[in-house]
């Protein structure tokens, strides 16, 4: 579908961007997405909006969660005029009205050089968390116990050698 007066739009009011919706519009962090959300908590293919008959249906795939009008989205949701979609820190408003002249119309987000740098994902940040790192030491308890016993034996030998 070619967006026009009767087309649907996702509007990012924060950055004054308007994205026309086609038959299948993908949203995510990945470069193949029509709408790129630049946030490490967002999946590469986080959600998509599909045109079904005369309605637009939002399908969520990302593990970070997607909210519509403040309510967490389970699998899918038929979008209505004025619905607000929240993906991480990005808010997109669904509308059937064409954007004003003050909006930048973006048919498809372009990948920038900054997007090509791999930013840490939620899984990477979780893996670096001190609690996660501490839990990994459980696997190596026998090495730690062995080193501790060797130190105790060395101290005993030093103590008995001085007498």
N, C-alpha and C positions, 0 to 999 in steps of 0.2 A: 504494500500500500504506500502510496506517496503521500506524505503528510501535507495537509493543506488546511483549509478552513474547517473541514470536518474531521481532521486528524486528531490524534491524541498526543500529549506531550508529557515528559517528565521534566520538571523545572527545579533547578538548584538555585534557590533564591539567594543563598549566601554568596555565590560567585556569579550571579546573574547569567546563568547558562540555561538554555532550553534545548532538550533533546527530543526530536520527533520520534514517535514510536512507529515501527513497521510491523510486519506480521510476526516477527520474532526478534526481540531486542535483548541482548545479553548484558548483564551487569556483573562486574567483578574487578579484581586487581590485575588480571592478565591482559596482555596486549591484544588478544583476540576479541576482547569484549567491546561492544558498541559504546557502552558507558564505563569508563575506567574510574574506579574508586581507589584513590591513592591512600591506602591505609593498611598497615601490616596485619590487622586483625581480620581483614576481608579475604575471602577465598579467591583464587584466580577465576573461578566460575562460580560466583556467589548466588546469583538469581537471574531470572529472565522474565520478560513480559511477553506473553503471546496473545495475538488477536484471535479470539474464538467467536465466530459469528459477528455480532455487533458489540462485543464486550472485550475488555482487556483483562487477562488473568496473570497475576504475579505468582511465579513458582520460586520458592526459596530452596537453595541447596547448601549454602554455607553454614559452617559450624558456629560461626560467631553470632548467628541469629539475625533475623530480620523482623522489624516491627512495622505494623500498619496501624496508624492512629494510636500509637502507644501500646498496642496489644501484640504480643509475640506471635509470629506467623508460624503455623504448623507446616502445612504442605503447600496450599495454594489459596489465593484470595482473588475474588472478582473486584477490580478497582472501580471506585465511584469518583465522581467529580470532587476534587478537593482532598482526596485521601493523601496522607503524608506517610511516606515510606522512609524508615530509618534503617540504615546499614552502617554499623559502627558509628562514626561521628558525622556521617553524611546524611543529609535530609533531602529527599526528592518529593516534590508535590505533583500528583497526577492531575492533569486538567485536559479538558477538551477544547479550551479556548486557545487561539493562536497567541504566541508571545508578543509582548509590546516591543517597540523599537529600542527599548533600553536593554533588551536581552541579547546575548550572543547565541545565535542558533548554531548548534554543533550537531551535525548529522552523524558523526562518528568521532570519538576521541582518538587522538593520535598518541602513539607511544613516544615519550621524550627520552633523552639520554639518561635522565635521572630515573625513569621507570625501568630502564634496562639494567641498572645496578640492582642486584638482588638485595632487597631489604629483609631484615629478620621477620620471620613469620611468628605467629603466636606459639607454634610448637618449638621453634628455636628459642624464643624468649623463655618459655616454660623450662626447657632443658638447661638453661643457664641459671635458673633460680636457685638460691642456696638450699632450700628444702629439697629440691629435686637432686641436687648434687650430693647432699648428705645421704639421701636414700640409696644412692648408688654405692656408697661405702659398705653397705650390708653385704654386697656380693664378695667383698674382699676382706671380710672379717678374719678369716684364718691367716692371711698374710700379716694383718695388723697384730693379731694375737701372737704369732710367731716372733715378730720383731720385739714385742713387749716382753716375751719370755726370755729372749736372748739378752735384752737389756737388764732384766732382773738377774740372770745368771752371771753376767759380767759384773754387776754391782756386788753380788755375793762373793765372787772370786777376788775382787779388789778388797773387799772388807776382810776376808779371811787371810789374804796375803799380807796385810799390815800387822797382824797380831804376832 
